[in-house]
């Protein structure tokens, strides 16, 4: 019985904590520099960059390219339905053992959308 309970707790943590999302960055012009929360990711197109799912605050993004206006904004976020379902199942099965599971995983139920597209306007 103890092994089953231990497996349920481990499974709830492993599957209830979808902590990152692989994100692709695209712009209407290739070679634009992408900076997310102060971290330089490279030049577009950028594929499969792992970004932690946010904890309530949106990620700030800056896109720059010579000859174009600098874009400043936020990454598009989405609900992570897989994390919600896994958290609900984990919480349901483990509520006697680990009552804080839902609160621990709740912060990871939102994160960046996997495909981000930005339009850069030509500078004046």
N, C-alpha and C positions, 0 to 999 in steps of 0.2 A: 504494500500500500504506500509506503514511504517513497518508493521508486516512482510510482505513478504520479504522486503529488509533485515530486521533484521535476519530473518530465513536463508536467503541466505548467509549472512556474517557469522553467527554462523556455518552453515553447511560447508562453505568453510574452516573455521579454524579447525573444528572437523575432517573433512575427508581429508583435505589437509595436515595435519600435522601428518603423521605417524611417530612419534618420537622415537619409540622403536621397537626392533625386539627380539623375544624370540629365544635364541640360545642354541643349544645342543653341548656339547663338548665331543669328543670321541678320545681315543688313542688306539694303538695296545696293550697296557698293562693297566690294571685297576689300580687305586690308584695314578695316576700322579697328582701332584699339578698344578693347572691352575691359572695364574696371568695375568689379562688384565689391561693394563695401571696402574700398581701398586696396583690394587685391587685383593685380593685373592678371587677366586670364589669357591674353594673347590677342591675335588679330582674326577678324572674321574671314571665313566661316570657322566657328569653333564647335567641335562635336564632343559629346559625352563628358562634360566637365561635371564632377560630383560636387553638388552644393548641398549643405545641410538644410534640412527643412527648418523653416524659421520658427521662432518662438514668440510669435505675436507681432514683431516689428518687421515691416517690409524690407527687402534688400534693396539698397540704392545702387543704381547702375549709371555709369558714365560711358558714352560711346563717342570716340573722337577720331576724326580723320582730317588731314590737311585739305583745305578747300571746301569743307562742309561745316555747318553749325554743329556745335557740341550738343549731344543729347544728354539730358539729365532727367532721371525718373526712377521708377521702381520696376523690379521684375514682376511679371504677371504671376500671381499665386493661384493655387487651386487646392481644393480639398483632396486629401489622400484617402480615398474610400477604402483601399486595402488596409490601411493602418487603422481606420475606424472600426472595420469589421473585426480585424484581429484583436484590437484592444477590447472590444465588446465581448468577444468570445473568451479571451484570456481573463477578463474581469469576472465574467459570469462563472467560469470554472474555478477561479482562484480567490473568490471574494473572502473566504474565511482565512486564507493563508496570507494574502497580500492585498489588503483593502486599498492601498494607495496606488495600485497599478493604473487605474484610469487617470488619475492625476499626473502620474509620471509620464504617461504616453500622450496625454491630451495636447501637449505642446507640439507634438510632431504630426498632428492631423492636418496641417497645412504646410505647403511648401511651394517652391517655384514650379511653374508649368514646364514640362520637358522641352518644349519648343518656344523659343523667344525670338521674335522678329522685330527689328527696329528700322525705321525709315529716317535717313539723314537728309536734311535739306541742304542744298548748295549755299555756300556763303555768299553774301552780297558783294 
